């Protein structure tokens, strides 16, 4: 267990646990000087000091890879744009040893930092002008001045590697400080820029750190989505983060259901599983004459004999299934 407090930093809009060393006290809703992976900066506390297990810290600072299989190899979903799939790690793991609270920020420090945030708006326009003049293939997301103007971070996205050496020279001559060009993924960009999802509420990644985990097409398949890719993507152009919210439930429940296409023996007739509905807890089976019926998963018993592996429909009280 480690003492930590949740802090929001503004160069990446992340809320992460920052270690609290010694007897330092943190109150929710106050400004603190913290050490980030880019140096000291001002952060806003969203919690007080709490005991956080190493397991929870591991979830935050290491990328989840629960589904390592190739996401393209999923049948049943039309995929007209493969760019929605993550072909590489788009969010770099955070190094927890660099994150810790230093002290509470003074009013003067907060005021100066707020002025730097206002200056960042103007800096964004200047940087955008230089990018266009150099005809660089990159999208500038935001600009952030670190505490004390010791460094300026330029977050950008690009599909390719960008040679920004000339840009750095120009920006350094304008701002007279260290320049940090930070290429981020489209999920990170969506979190910083914000917005609303197709559900009509604030983006999941803006309200949480869900964008740190990879989302796979199999998650949609496991939940019964049979739609095209335009229905599965968020504003970032990648698969919806919310596909991961209930995938564990669906994967656990699937163990109690037969696979689609499995054989089901009903009396002397042999059916096949046409579909399953985990939320309604029902299995739809169909015979060779296309007669369908719905059964509950607990009514099916798995049988292995000389005929192979199939499911037997158990007779319910008062029901005759000998047809």
C-alpha positions, 0 to 999 in steps of 0.5 A: 500500500502507498499513500497517494492523492488523485491529481488532475494535470492540464497538459494531458487532462489526466487524473492520476494518483500522485504519491504523498511522501512523508507527512504531506497533507492533501485536501480535495479541491486545492492546488498543489505543486507536483512532480510530473514526468515533464517536471514540476507543474500545478495540479488540482486535487480531486481527492485527499490522501488515501491508501492505494494498493500496488494492484490499483497502481498497476492498473493505472500505469500499465497498458491492459492487454486482455485480448491479444488476438488480432482484432481483424479476425472477427466474423459477423461485423462489417468493417469498412474502415480498418483504421478504427483498429489499434495496430500499435500501442497508442498510449505510452505507460505512465512511470509512477515513480515520477509522480508525487506531490511536492507541496501546496501551491501558493496563491501567487504561483496559481495566479502566475500559472493561470496567466500562463494558461492564457498565454498558451492560447496565443502560443497555439495560434503562433505554433499553428502558423509555423506548422503551416509555413513548414507544411508539416503533416501534423495536427496540433492539439494543445499548448501547455506552459509548465510551472515557471515557464521552464518548458512548453509542451506542444501536444500533436497527432500524426499518422507518420513520424514528423521531422520537427527540428526546424519547428523546434528552432523557430518555437524556441526563438519565439518563446525563449524556453525549452520546447517539448514536442509530444506526439500523442495518440488520437485517444489522448487527443480526444481526452484533451479536446473533450466533447460529447459522444453518440450517447449525448453525454461527455466523452468517457475518456474525458471523465475517466482514463479508459483511453489507456486500455486497448479496445478490440473488435472481439469485445463488440462481437462478444456483446452481440454487435452485428453492425458496421464500423461507423456504429462502433467508433467514437469521435477519435475514430477508434473503437468506443471505449464503452465497449470494454465496460461490460465485456467481462460480464458477457465473457463470463456469462457466455460460459453458461450458454452453448455456442451458435451452431451447437446441436440441441436434441429435443426429444427425437429431433435435432436443433441447432442454436441460432442465437443467444441473448445474454440479457434476456437469458434465452437461447433460440434454436431452430430445426431443419424445417426452420421451426424456432423455439426459445429455451433458457440456458439452464434447461440445456444439459451438455452431453457427450456420447457416441453421437458426439457433443450436443445439448439435451433439452431437459423436460420441464414439469408438465411439458412433453418434448417427445416430438 
